[in-house]
Amino acid sequence: MSLKNLAKTTLVATGALAAMGAGALYLLHEIDSKEVIERIKSNLGADTNIITTWVEPMFQKVNVDGEDIWALVGGVTAVQDDEEAQYHFIASALTGQLLDIQRV
């Protein structure tokens, strides 16, 4: 096998692995996003009606308590006591654990 063919084969294999990794992260992100929204609903209380949600499309490295972690970042709009309230949240991209939620 020539050096040129070996380089092509290696490039194709590397591209395929990168695509599989990106696909796996996308699927994990979808699962984690839904899980995090359910945790936010529990955190805000049973009387809260969430009307919109958003989650950044990519994981982000965020500093929480002095430690850099991969996280999902997003927000929700909820109705509480007959008025709208917006919250921003940070959740662990690995565990789905809600790390921070603040009303804005």
Beta strands, then each sheet from edge to edge (+ up, - down):
strand 1: 49-55
strand 2: 60-64
strand 3: 67-80
strand 4: 83-92
strand 5: 98-103
sheet 1: 1+ 3- 2+
sheet 2: 1+ 3- 4+ 5-
end
